[in-house]
Amino acid sequence: AKSFYYSLLINGLKFDSEKLLNFIIKGSYDTNFFTEKYAFFDGMYRNALRADAFQDEYPELNSNRLLVLLYETMEGRRNSKLILEDLKKIDYERVTPDVRLIHTWLSFISATSSGNIEDLESIFEKNKSFGKEGGIEISDREFLFLKGLAAYKSKDYIKSLELLRDCKEGLDFISINAIKTEAMIFYYQNLHEKSITILEKLYVDLNGEDQSIKVTIQEIVSSKSGLKSKLL
C-alpha cells in the first residue's frame, strides 16, 4: 500500500494548506490529478484493505487504515462526519511518521466539512504543537476561514458571518469564497435579493472572470418567482 502512496507523493500529491482549503471549498483534491493517478490511489486502497483482511493486528495497522481513509476522502465515498469518527479511532502514536501528515490533513477537512468547530480547534492546537516539520503550516487567517466554514456547515449562520467577515482581505481565494458563503447564508435565511446583490457585486469586482457566480445567481433567481438579476 505504501509503495503506491510514495508514487503519489513523487507525482505531486501534497498535504499543504492550499490543497486543504481547495479541497474543502471544491469538495475534491484535484479532479484531473485523481483521474490521472487513479491507479496509484486504487492500488494503495486495495492493498491496505487486503492487509486488514489477512491480519487483525500488525505493525502497519493504523497507517494502513489511514491510507484507506485517504482514498475514501479523495473519492468522496463516505461523508466527513464518519471519516472524522474513524480518524479518532486510529492510534496516532502508532502511525508511522511518513504518513502522519495525512491524519492531520484529513482531520482538518473532516472537522470543517462536518461543522465540528470544537474538534477543529483541538486539531489546530495539536497541529501547532507538531511544528513546521510534522504539521501543516496554517495561518491564523486561514484557520479563521476554516472556522467560518465549519460554522456555516453546522448552520450557525450568525457565527459564520462574523468569522468570514473577519478573515476577508482584498479579493484573494479566501475573501472570494468567504463572500460566496455569505451570499449563500443570506439565501438560506430567505434574503434572496441580498444574496443576489452580493454575488452581482463580486462578479463585477472580478471583472466577470468567475462564471460560476452567474450560475449560482441563476439558481437563486429560479428558486423563487419574481426575482431578477441585472446579470441575467
Secondary structure, DSSP 8 states (H G I E B T S, - for coil): -HHHHHHHHHTT---SHHHHHHHHHHSSS-HHHHHHTHHHHHHHHHHHHHHHHH-SS-TTHHHHHHHHHHHHHHHT-S-HHHHHHHHHHS-GGGS-GGGHHHHHHHHHHHHHHTT-HHHHHHHHHHHHHHHHHHS----HHHHHHHHHHHHHHTT-HHHHHHHHHHT--TTSHHHHHHHHHHHHHHHHTT-HHHHHHHHHHHHHHTTT--HHHHHHHHHHHHTSTT---TT-
